[in-house]
């Protein structure tokens, strides 16, 4: 497999893994150079072969990293086909830097229109000595994966440059920035803002909790204020001492108001000539329902007692009572043989019972 095929395979693996390949760095410096850098002017390529997003991320991160090392910086952008570079030269002279950092693409690996690796040549030029005091080669691999943006990869490239300057002793007294796993940009620390910067110093401090409600700027009619309410509460709960010895002090509890009993109004006096007003009389209403007969067991006749004869009819009776008499069968007459029942059946008796022929 060719070298381009290997690079393409590594780039595809990095794309699927969601991590970026570390930058390959080679650098050298002047051994007799004693660096004391306060101001740095950076000249860089416009798109840096990886695009404008990569260049923007590189510029912003490099400015922040140099500021964290107490180095003031300014930038000049030069395109590959730019003919007039005088505006950048005027900006450089106006800034009056101690050193100039020049970053130029210098080869790499390209497949079609996709750059798999770009080699950057970085030179540091001392303005007073008019000589190059440091040089480095940075091989930056393919950027812009599914999880790593081109802006972040440009920022990582800026971190790599500042870290190498610190390692080579050109930027003293500045800590090295450690990258996260997968060659990712580290997370930003939380920025602490002082009360003066945020304007919080002008805000009055909150009242200290003292057990009393904070005074309200709004006063409602008929409602006591917070200060008055607190004074009344303390007055109601203040201990009350008795004037007699031996009795303990007690807390005064406000008693509930009691309603006085109404005084009865006396009736007006009546003179001898006046007569009392007639009072309504209650009339007893007698029940018109007849009394029910007694159903006590003592009033019932015994079971074996003979029936009493029916009462005799009187003249005043409208209807005579009905009397039922039970007659006994007549006595047999003649010979007793006539009392036998004739069980013989005659043909005349069956007339009408037999089916017709």
KOLSE-361640 format. One line per 10 residues: for each residue x, y, z of C-alpha. Coordinates in steps of 0.5 Angstrom, whole numbers. Layout:
<pts>
X:Y:Z ~ ...
</pts>
This chain:
<pts>
0:0:0 ~ 3:7:-2 ~ 4:12:3 ~ -2:16:1 ~ -6:10:2 ~ -4:9:9 ~ -5:16:11 ~ -12:16:8 ~ -13:10:12 ~ -11:13:19
-15:19:17 ~ -21:15:16 ~ -20:11:23 ~ -19:18:26 ~ -26:20:23 ~ -29:14:26 ~ -26:14:33 ~ -28:21:34 ~ -21:23:36 ~ -15:27:33
-8:25:31 ~ -3:28:35 ~ 1:34:32 ~ 9:32:30 ~ 13:37:32 ~ 21:38:31 ~ 24:45:33 ~ 31:48:34 ~ 33:55:38 ~ 39:59:38
43:57:44 ~ 46:64:46 ~ 39:67:45 ~ 36:70:52 ~ 29:71:51 ~ 25:77:54 ~ 18:77:50 ~ 13:82:52 ~ 10:84:45 ~ 9:79:39
7:80:32 ~ 4:74:29 ~ 4:73:21 ~ 0:67:19 ~ -4:65:12 ~ -11:66:11 ~ -14:59:11 ~ -8:55:13 ~ -10:50:8 ~ -15:47:12
-20:53:11 ~ -22:59:15 ~ -25:56:21 ~ -19:53:22 ~ -15:59:22 ~ -20:63:26 ~ -20:58:32 ~ -12:58:31 ~ -12:66:32 ~ -17:66:38
-14:61:42 ~ -6:63:40 ~ -8:70:43 ~ -11:68:49 ~ -5:63:51 ~ 0:69:50 ~ -5:73:54 ~ -4:68:60 ~ 3:68:59 ~ 3:76:60
5:77:52 ~ 1:82:48 ~ 0:80:41 ~ -3:83:35 ~ -4:79:28 ~ -3:80:21 ~ -6:76:15 ~ -3:74:9 ~ -6:70:3 ~ -2:66:-2
-4:70:-8 ~ -4:77:-4 ~ 1:82:-8 ~ 0:88:-4 ~ 3:86:4 ~ 4:94:6 ~ -2:94:10 ~ 1:88:14 ~ 8:92:15 ~ 5:98:17
1:95:22 ~ 7:91:25 ~ 11:97:25 ~ 6:101:29 ~ 5:95:34 ~ 13:95:35 ~ 14:88:37 ~ 20:85:41 ~ 19:79:36 ~ 15:77:30
12:70:29 ~ 11:67:22 ~ 7:61:20 ~ 7:59:13 ~ 4:52:10 ~ 10:48:7 ~ 8:42:4 ~ 4:36:7 ~ 0:30:4 ~ -6:31:-1
-11:26:-4 ~ -16:30:-9 ~ -18:36:-6 ~ -17:33:1 ~ -11:35:5 ~ -9:29:10 ~ -3:33:13 ~ -1:40:13 ~ 7:41:15 ~ 7:48:18
14:52:18 ~ 14:57:24 ~ 20:62:25 ~ 21:67:31 ~ 25:73:28 ~ 28:78:34 ~ 27:85:32 ~ 33:88:35 ~ 38:83:33 ~ 35:82:26
36:75:26 ~ 32:68:27 ~ 32:65:34 ~ 27:60:33 ~ 25:55:28 ~ 20:49:28 ~ 16:44:24 ~ 9:42:26 ~ 6:37:22 ~ -2:37:23
-6:31:21 ~ -13:31:18 ~ -18:35:22 ~ -26:36:22 ~ -28:29:24 ~ -35:28:27 ~ -34:29:34 ~ -28:35:33 ~ -29:41:29 ~ -24:45:25
-25:51:30 ~ -22:46:35 ~ -17:43:31 ~ -14:50:30 ~ -14:52:37 ~ -10:45:39 ~ -5:47:34 ~ -4:54:37 ~ -4:51:44 ~ 2:46:41
6:52:39 ~ 6:56:45 ~ 7:49:49 ~ 13:48:45 ~ 16:55:46 ~ 15:54:53 ~ 19:48:53 ~ 25:51:49 ~ 25:56:54 ~ 23:62:50
17:64:54 ~ 19:63:61 ~ 15:63:67 ~ 8:60:64 ~ 5:53:65 ~ 4:48:60 ~ -3:47:57 ~ -5:39:58 ~ -9:37:52 ~ -15:32:54
-16:25:52 ~ -16:24:44 ~ -12:31:43 ~ -18:35:45 ~ -18:42:47 ~ -18:42:55 ~ -25:45:58 ~ -25:52:60 ~ -24:54:68 ~ -30:58:71
-28:65:70 ~ -29:69:77 ~ -31:76:77 ~ -30:81:83 ~ -36:85:85 ~ -33:91:83 ~ -33:88:76 ~ -40:86:76 ~ -43:92:79 ~ -45:88:85
-41:93:89 ~ -46:98:88 ~ -52:94:90 ~ -53:94:98 ~ -52:89:102 ~ -58:84:105 ~ -60:86:112 ~ -57:81:117 ~ -63:76:120 ~ -65:79:126
-71:75:128 ~ -75:81:125 ~ -79:82:119 ~ -75:87:114 ~ -79:93:113 ~ -83:94:107 ~ -83:100:102 ~ -90:99:101 ~ -95:102:107 ~ -102:99:106
-108:103:110 ~ -111:100:116 ~ -105:95:116 ~ -99:96:122 ~ -92:97:119 ~ -87:91:120 ~ -83:96:126 ~ -90:97:129 ~ -92:90:129 ~ -86:88:132
-86:93:137 ~ -93:91:139 ~ -91:83:139 ~ -85:85:144 ~ -90:89:148 ~ -95:83:149 ~ -90:78:150 ~ -86:82:155 ~ -86:78:162 ~ -91:81:167
-88:81:175 ~ -93:81:180 ~ -93:86:186 ~ -93:80:191 ~ -87:76:193 ~ -87:69:192 ~ -91:69:185 ~ -87:68:179 ~ -86:72:173 ~ -91:71:168
-92:73:161 ~ -98:77:159 ~ -102:74:154 ~ -107:78:151 ~ -114:76:153 ~ -120:75:148 ~ -125:80:149 ~ -131:78:152 ~ -138:80:150 ~ -143:83:156
-149:79:157 ~ -155:84:155 ~ -159:87:160 ~ -166:85:161 ~ -171:91:159 ~ -176:91:165 ~ -184:91:163 ~ -187:98:163 ~ -192:99:169 ~ -199:98:168
-205:102:172 ~ -211:100:175 ~ -215:102:169 ~ -212:99:164 ~ -214:91:163 ~ -209:86:161 ~ -209:84:153 ~ -213:78:152 ~ -208:72:152 ~ -210:66:147
-213:60:150 ~ -211:53:148 ~ -217:48:146 ~ -216:41:147 ~ -218:37:141 ~ -222:30:143 ~ -220:25:139 ~ -226:22:135 ~ -224:15:133 ~ -227:9:137
-224:6:142 ~ -221:-1:140 ~ -223:-7:144 ~ -218:-10:148 ~ -214:-16:146 ~ -212:-19:152 ~ -211:-26:153 ~ -215:-26:160 ~ -221:-23:156 ~ -222:-29:151
-226:-35:153 ~ -223:-42:155 ~ -222:-47:149 ~ -227:-53:152 ~ -232:-48:155 ~ -239:-49:151 ~ -242:-44:146 ~ -246:-39:149 ~ -253:-38:146 ~ -254:-32:141
-257:-26:144 ~ -265:-26:143 ~ -268:-21:138 ~ -271:-15:141 ~ -276:-10:139 ~ -270:-5:137 ~ -267:-10:133 ~ -267:-8:126 ~ -265:-15:123 ~ -266:-21:127
-260:-25:127 ~ -259:-31:123 ~ -259:-38:126 ~ -256:-44:123 ~ -259:-51:125 ~ -256:-58:124 ~ -261:-63:123 ~ -259:-70:124 ~ -261:-76:119 ~ -268:-79:119
-268:-86:123 ~ -268:-92:119 ~ -275:-95:118 ~ -278:-102:117 ~ -273:-108:116 ~ -266:-106:117 ~ -264:-110:111 ~ -267:-104:106 ~ -261:-100:109 ~ -256:-104:105
-253:-101:99 ~ -255:-104:92 ~ -248:-105:88 ~ -251:-108:82 ~ -250:-104:76 ~ -256:-104:71 ~ -255:-103:63 ~ -260:-97:64 ~ -255:-94:69 ~ -250:-94:63
-254:-91:58 ~ -250:-85:55 ~ -244:-87:58 ~ -242:-93:53 ~ -240:-90:46 ~ -245:-91:40 ~ -245:-96:35
</pts>
